[in-house]
């Protein structure tokens, strides 16, 4: 591997970090890339710099297999089986692929939130697991961008939380922690590229709700 | 002079929560647009894009948001002696209303009731991270001023929020008074486990680790000999 990382512009990464669900199973992901992705995560914005994020890196094939089976069940519940698909969530081929092959991802990173116990003074409640969970999402976004920057693909999936209890038991994650999401990581079978989004004008107001933006 | 083009990892490693903003320098519409456009590229469930953004520049509305924010900063200070606010947080408590622009980030539901806090914040956090990165690359700074979310009724009144909207956070944006720079974070080795919880990771700091370019270091970073 080259001593210096190839450069990619921030905006290029932001605009082309697509959800990639079809990963190459034959091409491994280097340790230094896994580390770079996690480190990018730890650079994210977070309240009071509590850094409630933890990362469980799963490479063991037997463990991945079990996770993959649970993921398959969870995905089937979200998408519906092929012969009776969920009309409210039309599955694309990537989602169906991940349903069947999640366990074969070269590496799976679980982003886990730890609640913060250190602040229970008077009315001030400690940060509960649900809050800790969404506080970790900026880290997840950074990880997705970093993966893209390294030529890797990933996607933010939380369907595995239908089996949160089982996954926690398998990985030894403490009860009080919250699984934020599962990030399967590998080289894409296809390509990165732009996403479809409603334009800014359609989701922005000026000064007050319902007032058209002046762009 | 920032042109908006910046290496991804330079941006990731040097985007800091910025609370001390220049009140005299504007943020042109064109740049607000770029920040929002970067935000909406973020990961979001089912590509449902359940977000709305209110761009506030009107001084009267900023004044009301600033007053609300000050109230809540004072509440934080008085109700928890262990939570010491830093100078930036105290500064923003006094000067929120003078931010050139405040973007109010809202989560929305498809029904007639607002989503709950976890849903709304969860749906918008990835977008917010993209927005902070983009702002940084364009020469601006911002931060998540979320404590106001405890007062949805006040925000509804001030901003006329729709019945399906939850205001997740204020993002005051402007040119920083200081500069971006490095952040202090627990190293990867302290927050990562291999295969099972508690199993220390074998990941080591590699030779190709990101090294900051000298010009991206703040004064403080250089004095501490970081980078």
Interface residues (C-beta under 8 A of the other chain):
Chain A: X1 X2 X3 X4 X5 X7 X8 X9 X10 X11 X12 X13 X14 X15 X17 X19 X31 X32 X34 X35 X36 X38 X39 X40 X42 X43 X44 X45 X47 X48 X49 X51 X53 X54 X55 X56 X57 X58 X59 X60 X63 X89 X119 X121 X122 X123 X124 X130 X131 X133 X134 X135 X137 X138 X140 X141 X142 X144 X145 X146 X148 X149 X155 X156 X158 X171 X172 X173 X174 X195 X196 X197 X198 X200 X203 X204 X205 X206 X207 X208 X209 X210 X213 X214 X215
Chain B: X4 X5 X6 X7 X8 X9 X10 X11 X12 X13 X15 X17 X29 X33 X36 X37 X38 X40 X41 X42 X43 X45 X46 X47 X49 X51 X52 X53 X54 X55 X56 X57 X58 X61 X79 X80 X81 X82 X83 X117 X118 X121 X122 X125 X126 X128 X129 X130 X132 X133 X134 X137 X143 X144 X146 X159 X160 X161 X162 X165 X183 X184 X185 X186 X187 X188 X191 X192 X193 X194 X195 X196 X197 X198 X199 X201 X202 X203 X204 X205 X206 X207 X208 X209 X210
